[in-house]
Amino acid sequence: MRLLEFQAKKLFSDVGIPVPTGTVVTTPEGLSSLRYPAVLKSQVPAGGRGKAGGILIAQDARQGVRLGTEMLTASIGGIPVSALLCEEVIRAERELFLSLMIDASARQWVLLAGAEGGIDVEHLFQTHVDRFFRRALNPAGPVHDFVLRAMARSMRLTDPSHLRPVVQGMLRLVRDHDATLVEINPLAEARAGLVALDAKVVLDDKAHFRHREMFHRLQAEQDALAPRTRSLADERARNRGLRYVPMDGNIGVISDGAGTGMLTLDLIQDAGGRPANFCEMGGLSNAQTMREAMETVLADPRVKVLLVGLIGGLTRMDDMAQGIVDYLEANRLSVPVVVRMCGTQEEVGLARLQSAGISATDNLEQAVLHAVELSGG
């Protein structure tokens, strides 16, 4: 579960990470009673809000009502804005970056810190990765002073003690709340110390059974504040237990595993295409799951071609092929479908698809290039 900013900052405050004082507003009327100047921040589960006009500063109530009303009728990344987080203005002497994440290749938690933060930090990380401090950490262990001193030097901070409550709070979110990502960008160096101006927290959905009350509360808040932000595809994925992430392209993607899906996304980008989503069915899929995944992804009207990438280990390719054929026979579909499948019973699956007139191959790169071509990429 990806939290909205105000939810993440509430958790930050609970674990001792300093955040600005703020309130959530959902109507233009609520903007007139705020204390100004104030920062108005669109509450949507999308990045790039600053560049998209989703974060603005209002100097007085008149300007706040005007800007806030415009923001509440706008969309960011195709998601309508239904709520604003309105905060006190914190004057930052410098903007820093701090993130606690899982390094999947190394299979360990990594603390990443930078002396520069803000909207261009991703580009900076790609071009000057040497400017970032990186250290493997055990969330269950202590935060050693030598780590804080090294991090402070890298971030050009004179007092390492200011980092301790922030890092300890991030580790608590991982340890006590099963967060899989905790990120602060920017982390402001202000006169009063370090303050988290933004907050990104992702919770492990598979830990729901350990935090039922918290998950229920967070989901209810998102549903109440942003009922319009969830698309039909999102609703179907949620109800069927599929892992679905919307993106901004036009190539619908279905995979039977996260690794295959991520590789497919990379190949689409390399070939000049743009994925519309990431939809992963899980390793124990069947024909019914395949039909439900197709119905979910094709509910997005932006999808111009559907690319299905399958690798059969525990999953039988003849079952997957039957699910695809069943869906197409039951639905009049104008969107072309491209399938890559290999593994268990792939010969039967490929033959079944080809006999139904569906483009199918055992070569992923070939399937991706065909899908990108059909999408106009």
FENURFEN-V959383 format. One line per field, one symbol per residue. phi: phi as a letter, one per 40 degrees, with the letter a starting at -180 (. if undefined). A space follows every 50 residues. Layout:
phi=???
This chain:
phi=.cccdccccccdccbgccbccaacbbbdcccccccbcacbbcbbcacgcc ccgcbbbbcaccccccccccccbbbbggbccbabcbbccbcccabbbaab acccccfacbcbbacbbhcbcccccccbcccbcbacbbdccccccccccc cccccgbcbccccdccccccccccccbfcbabbbaccccbcchcbccbab bbbcdccdccbdcccccccccccccbcccccccdcccccbgccbbcbbbb bcbbbbaccccccccccccccgcbccabbbchcbcbcccccccccccccc cccbabbbbbbcbccccccccccccdccccbcbcccbbbbaahdgccccc ccccccgbcaacbccccccccccccgc
